[in-house]
Amino acid sequence: MSITNHAIQRFQERVTEESESFIRSYICSAVKASTLLYRINGIEKWEFEGIVFIIDSKSGNTPVVRTVYLA
């Protein structure tokens, strides 16, 4: 899984100001435990504990977390 700098920045603004490495680790584990809300044209919306992850799965085997926001 790849995580954009934009997603890291939004996570720091909206959730916590932890280090980038902590956030990357958290996002990877949270996405694995999250619930798929919908998928359309390769864009997925997942939620875990009030945090929504927008994931681009169009690029084959490597999904990309594009942004993060609060539910």
RODO-929021 format. One record per atom (N, C-alpha, C, CB): residue number from 1; chain; atom name; x, y, z. Coordinates in nm, 3 decimals, padded with zeros to 5 digits. Last residue first. Glycine has a CB too. Example, Ala and Ser with C-alpha at 12.3 -4.5 7.8 and 13.67 -1.06 7.14 Angstrom:
2
{pt 2 A N {01.285 -00.225 00.708}};
{pt 2 A CA {01.367 -00.106 00.714}};
{pt 2 A C {01.290 00.003 00.787}};
{pt 2 A CB {01.408 -00.060 00.572}};
{pt 1 A N {01.319 -00.569 00.780}};
{pt 1 A CA {01.230 -00.450 00.780}};
{pt 1 A C {01.320 -00.330 00.780}};
{pt 1 A CB {01.131 -00.447 00.905}};
***
This chain:
71
{pt 71 A N {-01.510 01.129 00.970}};
{pt 71 A CA {-01.649 01.096 00.932}};
{pt 71 A C {-01.745 01.196 00.993}};
{pt 71 A CB {-01.688 00.953 00.975}};
{pt 70 A N {-01.226 01.307 00.861}};
{pt 70 A CA {-01.308 01.256 00.971}};
{pt 70 A C {-01.450 01.236 00.924}};
{pt 70 A CB {-01.305 01.352 01.092}};
{pt 69 A N {-01.003 01.190 00.598}};
{pt 69 A CA {-01.082 01.291 00.667}};
{pt 69 A C {-01.165 01.226 00.777}};
{pt 69 A CB {-01.174 01.367 00.568}};
{pt 68 A N {-00.742 01.156 00.365}};
{pt 68 A CA {-00.801 01.111 00.491}};
{pt 68 A C {-00.886 01.225 00.545}};
{pt 68 A CB {-00.689 01.067 00.596}};
{pt 67 A N {-00.631 01.044 00.039}};
{pt 67 A CA {-00.661 01.145 00.141}};
{pt 67 A C {-00.731 01.080 00.259}};
{pt 67 A CB {-00.748 01.260 00.083}};
{pt 66 A N {-00.518 00.819 -00.095}};
{pt 66 A CA {-00.509 00.954 -00.152}};
{pt 66 A C {-00.532 01.062 -00.049}};
{pt 66 A CB {-00.610 00.970 -00.264}};
{pt 65 A N {-00.349 00.533 -00.083}};
{pt 65 A CA {-00.432 00.615 00.005}};
{pt 65 A C {-00.412 00.759 -00.039}};
{pt 65 A CB {-00.395 00.596 00.159}};
{pt 64 A N {-00.348 00.302 -00.338}};
{pt 64 A CA {-00.288 00.427 -00.294}};
{pt 64 A C {-00.388 00.502 -00.207}};
{pt 64 A CB {-00.245 00.514 -00.416}};
{pt 63 A N {-00.265 -00.043 -00.400}};
{pt 63 A CA {-00.362 00.061 -00.368}};
{pt 63 A C {-00.291 00.184 -00.311}};
{pt 63 A CB {-00.468 00.009 -00.270}};
{pt 62 A N {-00.111 -00.221 -00.631}};
{pt 62 A CA {-00.072 -00.131 -00.523}};
{pt 62 A C {-00.178 -00.024 -00.499}};
{pt 62 A CB {00.063 -00.066 -00.554}};
{pt 61 A N {-00.196 -00.367 -00.851}};
{pt 61 A CA {-00.172 -00.437 -00.725}};
{pt 61 A C {-00.141 -00.346 -00.607}};
{pt 61 A CB {-00.060 -00.533 -00.742}};
{pt 60 A N {-00.371 -00.120 -01.027}};
{pt 60 A CA {-00.332 -00.261 -01.019}};
{pt 60 A C {-00.315 -00.314 -00.879}};
{pt 60 A CB {-00.206 -00.281 -01.092}};
{pt 59 A N {-00.466 00.143 -00.989}};
{pt 59 A CA {-00.330 00.119 -01.036}};
{pt 59 A C {-00.283 -00.025 -01.012}};
{pt 59 A CB {-00.235 00.214 -00.968}};
{pt 58 A N {-00.711 00.178 -00.871}};
{pt 58 A CA {-00.707 00.164 -01.017}};
{pt 58 A C {-00.570 00.120 -01.067}};
{pt 58 A CB {-00.744 00.296 -01.083}};
{pt 57 A N {-00.762 00.236 -00.614}};
{pt 57 A CA {-00.718 00.099 -00.643}};
{pt 57 A C {-00.712 00.072 -00.793}};
{pt 57 A CB {-00.813 -00.001 -00.576}};
{pt 56 A N {-00.729 00.481 -00.392}};
{pt 56 A CA {-00.732 00.463 -00.537}};
{pt 56 A C {-00.677 00.324 -00.566}};
{pt 56 A CB {-00.649 00.574 -00.612}};
{pt 55 A N {-00.916 00.559 -00.109}};
{pt 55 A CA {-00.810 00.475 -00.166}};
{pt 55 A C {-00.834 00.458 -00.316}};
{pt 55 A CB {-00.805 00.337 -00.095}};
{pt 54 A N {-00.971 00.751 00.162}};
{pt 54 A CA {-01.003 00.743 00.021}};
{pt 54 A C {-00.886 00.673 -00.047}};
{pt 54 A CB {-01.031 00.885 -00.041}};
{pt 53 A N {-01.086 00.687 00.483}};
{pt 53 A CA {-00.970 00.677 00.394}};
{pt 53 A C {-01.021 00.667 00.251}};
{pt 53 A CB {-00.880 00.555 00.431}};
{pt 52 A N {-01.204 00.835 00.774}};
{pt 52 A CA {-01.237 00.788 00.641}};
{pt 52 A C {-01.112 00.795 00.554}};
{pt 52 A CB {-01.354 00.871 00.578}};
{pt 51 A N {-01.254 00.763 01.111}};
{pt 51 A CA {-01.159 00.816 01.012}};
{pt 51 A C {-01.192 00.753 00.878}};
{pt 51 A CB {-01.010 00.788 01.054}};
{pt 50 A N {-01.415 00.632 01.290}};
{pt 50 A CA {-01.445 00.771 01.260}};
{pt 50 A C {-01.350 00.838 01.162}};
{pt 50 A CB {-01.446 00.848 01.385}};
{pt 49 A N {-01.304 00.368 01.292}};
{pt 49 A CA {-01.310 00.451 01.413}};
{pt 49 A C {-01.326 00.600 01.382}};
{pt 49 A CB {-01.186 00.429 01.496}};
{pt 48 A N {-01.271 00.362 00.954}};
{pt 48 A CA {-01.226 00.294 01.075}};
{pt 48 A C {-01.225 00.395 01.188}};
{pt 48 A CB {-01.085 00.230 01.055}};
{pt 47 A N {-01.380 00.317 00.618}};
{pt 47 A CA {-01.391 00.387 00.746}};
{pt 47 A C {-01.343 00.298 00.861}};
{pt 47 A CB {-01.536 00.432 00.771}};
{pt 46 A N {-01.318 00.384 00.269}};
{pt 46 A CA {-01.312 00.294 00.383}};
{pt 46 A C {-01.322 00.376 00.512}};
{pt 46 A CB {-01.181 00.209 00.381}};
{pt 45 A N {-01.388 00.400 -00.060}};
{pt 45 A CA {-01.403 00.478 00.062}};
{pt 45 A C {-01.413 00.379 00.177}};
{pt 45 A CB {-01.528 00.574 00.056}};
{pt 44 A N {-01.216 00.382 -00.372}};
{pt 44 A CA {-01.281 00.319 -00.258}};
{pt 44 A C {-01.284 00.414 -00.138}};
{pt 44 A CB {-01.210 00.188 -00.220}};
{pt 43 A N {-01.217 00.381 -00.716}};
{pt 43 A CA {-01.198 00.465 -00.598}};
{pt 43 A C {-01.280 00.404 -00.485}};
{pt 43 A CB {-01.240 00.615 -00.625}};
{pt 42 A N {-01.287 00.224 -00.934}};
{pt 42 A CA {-01.154 00.208 -00.876}};
{pt 42 A C {-01.122 00.298 -00.758}};
{pt 42 A CB {-01.054 00.230 -00.980}};
{pt 41 A N {-01.559 00.292 -00.983}};
{pt 41 A CA {-01.453 00.324 -01.080}};
{pt 41 A C {-01.313 00.319 -01.021}};
{pt 41 A CB {-01.477 00.461 -01.138}};
{pt 40 A N {-01.633 00.270 -00.648}};
{pt 40 A CA {-01.684 00.310 -00.778}};
{pt 40 A C {-01.568 00.352 -00.867}};
{pt 40 A CB {-01.788 00.424 -00.764}};
{pt 39 A N {-01.730 00.139 -00.344}};
{pt 39 A CA {-01.625 00.134 -00.446}};
{pt 39 A C {-01.690 00.173 -00.578}};
{pt 39 A CB {-01.557 -00.010 -00.455}};
{pt 38 A N {-01.791 00.208 00.007}};
{pt 38 A CA {-01.829 00.190 -00.132}};
{pt 38 A C {-01.707 00.187 -00.222}};
{pt 38 A CB {-01.924 00.301 -00.176}};
{pt 37 A N {-01.700 00.122 00.259}};
{pt 37 A CA {-01.828 00.190 00.247}};
{pt 37 A C {-01.880 00.184 00.104}};
{pt 37 A CB {-01.817 00.336 00.293}};
{pt 36 A N {-01.534 -00.130 00.424}};
{pt 36 A CA {-01.554 -00.069 00.293}};
{pt 36 A C {-01.693 -00.007 00.287}};
{pt 36 A CB {-01.536 -00.173 00.179}};
{pt 35 A N {-01.384 -00.080 00.734}};
{pt 35 A CA {-01.502 -00.128 00.663}};
{pt 35 A C {-01.515 -00.054 00.531}};
{pt 35 A CB {-01.630 -00.110 00.749}};
{pt 34 A N {-01.051 -00.173 00.856}};
{pt 34 A CA {-01.163 -00.083 00.827}};
{pt 34 A C {-01.275 -00.153 00.749}};
{pt 34 A CB {-01.114 00.037 00.748}};
{pt 33 A N {-00.819 -00.305 00.900}};
{pt 33 A CA {-00.929 -00.332 00.993}};
{pt 33 A C {-01.055 -00.252 00.961}};
{pt 33 A CB {-00.884 -00.301 01.134}};
{pt 32 A N {-00.653 -00.205 00.703}};
{pt 32 A CA {-00.676 -00.350 00.709}};
{pt 32 A C {-00.795 -00.385 00.797}};
{pt 32 A CB {-00.550 -00.422 00.761}};
{pt 31 A N {-00.646 00.062 00.777}};
{pt 31 A CA {-00.713 00.026 00.653}};
{pt 31 A C {-00.744 -00.124 00.651}};
{pt 31 A CB {-00.627 00.064 00.531}};
{pt 30 A N {-00.493 00.047 01.012}};
{pt 30 A CA {-00.633 00.090 01.019}};
{pt 30 A C {-00.709 00.049 00.893}};
{pt 30 A CB {-00.642 00.241 01.039}};
{pt 29 A N {-00.238 -00.025 00.920}};
{pt 29 A CA {-00.312 -00.117 01.007}};
{pt 29 A C {-00.461 -00.082 01.013}};
{pt 29 A CB {-00.252 -00.118 01.148}};
{pt 28 A N {-00.178 00.202 00.759}};
{pt 28 A CA {-00.171 00.065 00.705}};
{pt 28 A C {-00.252 -00.031 00.790}};
{pt 28 A CB {-00.025 00.018 00.696}};
{pt 27 A N {-00.204 00.412 00.945}};
{pt 27 A CA {-00.293 00.404 00.831}};
{pt 27 A C {-00.294 00.262 00.773}};
{pt 27 A CB {-00.251 00.505 00.723}};
{pt 26 A N {00.009 00.354 01.124}};
{pt 26 A CA {-00.130 00.355 01.170}};
{pt 26 A C {-00.226 00.337 01.052}};
{pt 26 A CB {-00.160 00.485 01.244}};
{pt 25 A N {00.233 00.384 00.958}};
{pt 25 A CA {00.207 00.256 01.023}};
{pt 25 A C {00.060 00.246 01.066}};
{pt 25 A CB {00.298 00.237 01.144}};
{pt 24 A N {00.207 00.655 00.892}};
{pt 24 A CA {00.211 00.553 00.787}};
{pt 24 A C {00.176 00.416 00.845}};
{pt 24 A CB {00.350 00.548 00.719}};
{pt 23 A N {00.226 00.768 01.148}};
{pt 23 A CA {00.103 00.782 01.071}};
{pt 23 A C {00.097 00.678 00.960}};
{pt 23 A CB {00.093 00.923 01.011}};
{pt 22 A N {00.490 00.708 01.220}};
{pt 22 A CA {00.379 00.659 01.301}};
{pt 22 A C {00.249 00.660 01.221}};
{pt 22 A CB {00.363 00.744 01.429}};
{pt 21 A N {00.626 00.851 01.019}};
{pt 21 A CA {00.640 00.706 01.027}};
{pt 21 A C {00.528 00.643 01.111}};
{pt 21 A CB {00.777 00.668 01.086}};
{pt 20 A N {00.557 01.117 01.077}};
{pt 20 A CA {00.514 01.056 00.951}};
{pt 20 A C {00.523 00.904 00.957}};
{pt 20 A CB {00.600 01.109 00.836}};
{pt 19 A N {00.447 01.167 01.419}};
{pt 19 A CA {00.548 01.161 01.313}};
{pt 19 A C {00.493 01.091 01.189}};
{pt 19 A CB {00.674 01.088 01.364}};
{pt 18 A N {00.135 01.338 01.506}};
{pt 18 A CA {00.242 01.239 01.525}};
{pt 18 A C {00.339 01.242 01.406}};
{pt 18 A CB {00.183 01.098 01.543}};
{pt 17 A N {-00.084 01.503 01.532}};
{pt 17 A CA {00.040 01.559 01.479}};
{pt 17 A C {00.159 01.467 01.502}};
{pt 17 A CB {00.067 01.694 01.541}};
{pt 16 A N {-00.401 01.370 01.429}};
{pt 16 A CA {-00.293 01.385 01.526}};
{pt 16 A C {-00.168 01.438 01.458}};
{pt 16 A CB {-00.264 01.250 01.595}};
{pt 15 A N {-00.628 01.459 01.258}};
{pt 15 A CA {-00.634 01.353 01.358}};
{pt 15 A C {-00.528 01.372 01.466}};
{pt 15 A CB {-00.617 01.216 01.291}};
{pt 14 A N {-00.595 01.674 01.082}};
{pt 14 A CA {-00.729 01.640 01.128}};
{pt 14 A C {-00.734 01.539 01.241}};
{pt 14 A CB {-00.807 01.587 01.014}};
{pt 13 A N {-00.325 01.715 01.019}};
{pt 13 A CA {-00.413 01.830 01.042}};
{pt 13 A C {-00.541 01.791 01.115}};
{pt 13 A CB {-00.447 01.896 00.911}};
{pt 12 A N {-00.230 01.454 00.979}};
{pt 12 A CA {-00.168 01.540 01.081}};
{pt 12 A C {-00.256 01.659 01.115}};
{pt 12 A CB {-00.030 01.589 01.034}};
{pt 11 A N {-00.393 01.380 00.765}};
{pt 11 A CA {-00.401 01.306 00.891}};
{pt 11 A C {-00.344 01.390 01.004}};
{pt 11 A CB {-00.326 01.170 00.879}};
{pt 10 A N {-00.301 01.559 00.570}};
{pt 10 A CA {-00.439 01.569 00.618}};
{pt 10 A C {-00.458 01.494 00.750}};
{pt 10 A CB {-00.536 01.514 00.512}};
{pt 9 A N {-00.036 01.460 00.539}};
{pt 9 A CA {-00.060 01.597 00.583}};
{pt 9 A C {-00.202 01.613 00.638}};
{pt 9 A CB {-00.037 01.696 00.466}};
{pt 8 A N {-00.088 01.201 00.442}};
{pt 8 A CA {-00.013 01.221 00.567}};
{pt 8 A C {-00.041 01.359 00.625}};
{pt 8 A CB {00.141 01.203 00.543}};
{pt 7 A N {-00.218 01.265 00.202}};
{pt 7 A CA {-00.289 01.190 00.306}};
{pt 7 A C {-00.221 01.206 00.442}};
{pt 7 A CB {-00.297 01.041 00.267}};
{pt 6 A N {-00.007 01.396 00.068}};
{pt 6 A CA {-00.132 01.467 00.096}};
{pt 6 A C {-00.209 01.398 00.208}};
{pt 6 A CB {-00.218 01.477 -00.031}};
{pt 5 A N {00.172 01.194 00.027}};
{pt 5 A CA {00.208 01.299 00.123}};
{pt 5 A C {00.085 01.380 00.162}};
{pt 5 A CB {00.317 01.391 00.065}};
{pt 4 A N {00.000 00.876 00.002}};
{pt 4 A CA {00.048 01.004 -00.051}};
{pt 4 A C {00.086 01.100 00.061}};
{pt 4 A CB {-00.059 01.068 -00.140}};
{pt 3 A N {00.099 00.550 00.039}};
{pt 3 A CA {00.027 00.659 00.106}};
{pt 3 A C {00.085 00.790 00.056}};
{pt 3 A CB {00.038 00.648 00.263}};
{pt 2 A N {00.049 00.219 -00.081}};
{pt 2 A CA {00.121 00.345 -00.088}};
{pt 2 A C {00.034 00.453 -00.024}};
{pt 2 A CB {00.158 00.381 -00.237}};
{pt 1 A N {00.085 -00.117 00.000}};
{pt 1 A CA {00.000 00.000 00.000}};
{pt 1 A C {00.089 00.123 00.000}};
{pt 1 A CB {-00.097 00.000 00.122}};
***
